[in-house]
Amino acid sequence: MRRILTPTFSSKKLRMMVPLIQESCERLNEKMSSVNNNGESVDVWKWFGLFTMEVILATAFSRDVNTQKGDNPLSTAAGAVFQNTATTNERFEWLLMIMSHFPWIERLLRKLARRSAAARSFDYLEDTALKLIEDRRRRMSSVNNPPQDLLQLLLEAQDENEVGTGSSGCLSNEEIVIIIITILLAGYETTSNALGYTTYLLALNPAIQDKLTREIQDFYDANPDASLYDAAENIDYVTMVLSESLRLYPPVPRTNRECNQTCFVSDDLVILEGVNVSFPIFLIHKNPEYWPNPEKFDPERFKPDEQSYPHFAYLPFGEGPRNCIGKRLAVLEAKMALVSIYREFQFKKTADTEVPLSLGVGLTMFPKNGINLNIVSK
């Protein structure tokens, strides 16, 4: 599957996505313009969720849907999956203990799970995926040049006479649906979390926010005709701010890998084949052995060409051959959004801003009560 998906995130394809991302950035700015300077708190995390769902629908599935107009069923369903997974995660340890003594309970839990809110959300996402597939197949039969997006790559990799992703590399209908749901979920909350946490940290650190604003303004003063893409790729401080935000609030706080062969790490540590290894990304990012004063929001840690931390001490997208396949798109989308926003606006803490944030952990780490900030014109 990864081999089939990889071309979607090539440099050439990313450049083709830029106008779609920019259009969504402009819609987000228009929405912010409608409430700036009115003194009210806005849940920017919710707004960023609508923004990122719009971007993933446009870039991966060529669907021009303005989800930012208001609550969107897709965003609502995706959000429900994350919220309900967090509730399940909190109960996970005692459930494991009970099931280890009474294995038959697992069958009962599976039946109950089919009736849960998370299951209903997954059903909606599955129906959406099937509709996307059916709609594209109709378009393929009537259009000579269908859009070359993620969905097209998946359908072209499919062979109706084959099932599964064996040596042929073909995809079944079920696998295409699973990939579409995964992309919708992965493109929704991880990037919206990153943008929400970044604006939150900047609002709590106005000096750093002012510096970011100046760096963006200085770039455009020197390059008045620069595109949003050029600004996002060439303003180092934008990358530094985003990187530090991802360190303090990694969207995925932990990842697991199954050991596929026994590893002799040292005389005292042997990891047996089949053992599931957990990598606590959130704790690694807060380890003072790697990060001096780890709780401080300090973008200077990520100055270009001055890496001062061990390579595997920074894992917001995982690492190695199974790292996040959409990393480049997520970073580009986030940086373009930050440049677009901070060219016009800043954020301020209000009485409704929760400090510190109450965090929930499910598939991602998210703010339980949103992120409430005041939007002001620059």
Secondary structure, 3 states (H helix, E strand, C coil): CHHHHHHHHCHHHHHHHHHHHHHHHHHHHHHHHCCCCCCCCEEHHHHHHHHHHHHHHHHHHCCCCCHHHCCCHHHHHHHHHHHHHHHHHHHHHHHHHHHHHCCHHHHHHHHHHCCCHHHHHHHHHHHHHHHHHHHHHHHHHHCCCCCCCHHHHHHHCECCCCCCCCCCCCECHHHHHHHHHHHHHHHHHHHHHHHHHHHHHHHHCHHHHHHHHHHHHHHHHHCCCCCHHHHHHHCHHHHHHHHHHHHHCCCCCCEEEECCCCEEEECCEEECCCCEEEECHHHHHCCCCCCCCCCCCCHHHHCCCCCCCCHHHCCCCCCCCCCCCCHHHHHHHHHHHHHHHHCCEEEECCCCCCCCCCEEECCCEEECCCCEEEEEEC
